[in-house]
Amino acid sequence: MRLAARGKTLLGERDSARPMKLPTRTNLRGLSLLCLLLLGANLYVFFARDWEASFLPASYATLYYPLDAPSLREWVVEKDHTLRLDLAWNRTPAQWQLLVDGKPVQTMPGDAPRIAVAGPIFDGTTSTPLDDFKHRYTLRPLPAGIGPDLDFTINAIAGEFYRKNGMQMSHDIYLVQPSVPVGKFTRHPVSYWVDDYGYVGAASLAAADRVVREEMGVRDTDDTPTRIEKVVRYLRLKLANSGGVPKDDFRWMDPWHMCQQMINGTGKGWCTQNALIYTFFANRAGVPTRFVFGANTEHDTIIYNGHSWAESWVREQNRWTYVDVTQSILSVQDRTGALLNTADILHLCEHDAFDGFTARIFKDWHWKDLPVAAQPLTPVIVPFSAVNRLARQEYTHQAILKFRHPPNVEDIRGDYAMLLQDRTFAWTNFRRYLWDPPAAYSLLPTDGPRTYCLRQSLFAGLLAGLLLLVIALVRRPR
């Protein structure tokens, strides 16, 4: 034991006496050169990037099925032919009422929605056809008005039916047709897309709110389509003579001051400025609204071609609706009155399928020559095919639709001195460039994921190189 202890002591003394290996000048020079190369690579990728190249692809489900409207992640079959529903919703009702074929049969807790499948189930032992075993189930959230009904059509088939006919089947089969989307896709609340515009300043926001109340005439009792109508009417009147090439400062300027300059005649704007200003005022009017930019692809790369619009959340339908203030289009509807979003319109254009679809517009500005009677400054319903020229031009199979989330400022382009003009503009562009890009919808593959993999790898390499260099400098001999 003494020998072991002695040996351990000697070993410890030997280890402690061993000099620490310090970085050499060659190591420092190598790390410095590596950092410079990585810095150069980062700067090259940043300055050589294409306009509007910051985006990542998103699914239709992620873009258009928010947490504010109920949907399903999945259902799980429990014993006794019961389906337990994993609901995705940012509300929890007090109770659920279950109706089977229109008749109330059960009330259950709001956090545990289930459907007990009505029997008997189809097993092939009678001549009754399969469709006669189908039932319609409705889950109604309580109290009334908290959310929409969830409808399901369910047909249950006994596993024994398959086994008797020579197919291995260990369980019963449930053919479920829900009225809501089902899947474990990314969902965002509507608020994810809504800018609070804190960077505009309290005084400017108060002035904008006075415009909404006193000049637009928006009231608390107005429904969402009425609020959209009042905002678009005001902007079309005020910005009727402001069309033209926007100055560079409009890229970093907030929408309130941009709007004031366009109204006063000290600035001009295109569709982008119109959409930014509409998005600002619609949100201030209590209509959750997001900015959308459209571009086209060329060899899997985005190219700039220039049209912007917005989408507003219509709570009465739990849907995002297309709004193009530049074209004086308030909404597009299908045959049932359901509002269409941008991706819906993209698919209409792809298949040239416009019959039965209508648009709610103002004739007063862009559509004066339409052979449709309308009172001044009053919306009118027209066939969408009569006002879809720009949509057919922009929403092609090559289109990329970019959905911006806050802060709602523009992307930097050629004049990098703008980054010094406004902190929100600079920080937002840095975030978008590296890790927080807008979501994008496209019918074709894009290079968005590859772009961000390259950017993030180079930036992480630069940070790691700088960290190693700092450590080496601290440990170098004095």
Sequence and secondary structure as in RCSB ss.txt:
>XXXX:A:sequence
MRLAARGKTLLGERDSARPMKLPTRTNLRGLSLLCLLLLGANLYVFFARDWEASFLPASYATLYYPLDAPSLREW
VVEKDHTLRLDLAWNRTPAQWQLLVDGKPVQTMPGDAPRIAVAGPIFDGTTSTPLDDFKHRYTLRPLPAGIGPDL
DFTINAIAGEFYRKNGMQMSHDIYLVQPSVPVGKFTRHPVSYWVDDYGYVGAASLAAADRVVREEMGVRDTDDTP
TRIEKVVRYLRLKLANSGGVPKDDFRWMDPWHMCQQMINGTGKGWCTQNALIYTFFANRAGVPTRFVFGANTEHD
TIIYNGHSWAESWVREQNRWTYVDVTQSILSVQDRTGALLNTADILHLCEHDAFDGFTARIFKDWHWKDLPVAAQ
PLTPVIVPFSAVNRLARQEYTHQAILKFRHPPNVEDIRGDYAMLLQDRTFAWTNFRRYLWDPPAAYSLLPTDGPR
TYCLRQSLFAGLLAGLLLLVIALVRRPR
>XXXX:A:secstr
 HHHHHHHHHHHHHHHHS      HHHHHHHHHHHHHHHHHHHHHHHT  TT   EE  HHHHH  TTS EEEEE
EEETTTEEEEEEE S   SEEEEEETTEEEEEEETT  EEE  S  B SSSS  GGGG EEEEEEEESTTSS  E
EEEEEEE HHHHHHTT    S EEEEEESS BS      GGGG    GGG HHHHHHHHHIIIIIS   TT  HH
HHHHHHHHHHHHHTTT BS   GGGGTS HHHHHHHHHHTS  B HHHHHHHHHHHHHHTT  EEEEEEEEEETT
EEEEEEEEEEEEEETTTTEEEEEBTTTTEEEEE TTS B  HHHHHHHHHHT  TT EEEE  SSTTTTSS    
TT  EEEEGGGS HHHHHHSSTTEEEEE  SS      S GGGGGT HHHHHHHHHHHHT   EEEESS  SHHH
HHHHHHHHHHHHHHHHHHHHHHHHHS  
